[in-house]
Amino acid sequence: PVVAASEVSAQRREAVVGAMRHAWKGYKEAAWGQDELAPRGRHGMKWFGMGLTLIDSLDTLWLMDMKAEFQEAQQWVSSSFHPMHTGNVNLFECTIRIVGGL
C-alpha cells in the first residue's frame, strides 16, 4: 500500500522518540546522575563526576517533547551539579557535553 510521506515521517519520528524513551529509562534506572551508562553491565560510570549524559540530554529531551523527563533532569542539575572536579578533564568533552547541553 502507498503511504503518504507525512505518515512515514510521523512513524519515523515516533520510532526515534520511542528509542530515546527506552534509552532514557535505562539511564535513569541504572546510572542517574552518572557520566555514562554501561548498558551491558547496567551500571553508571563516573568519568568526571558531573552527570555528563544527563546534562548532554537536556536539549534532546526538550526537543522530543519529553517535558516531564526534562523537568526531572533540570531539577538534578539545579540540586546536584557541582563542577568541582579535581584532576585532569577533557576540555573537548566538557565543552560539547556540558556547555552544549546547557
Secondary structure as UniProt FT lines:
FT   HELIX           5..31
FT   TURN            32..33
FT   STRAND          36..38
FT   TURN            39..42
FT   STRAND          43..45
FT   HELIX           52..56
FT   HELIX           58..63
FT   TURN            64..65
FT   HELIX           67..80
FT   HELIX           91..94
FT   HELIX           95..99
FT   HELIX           100..101
//
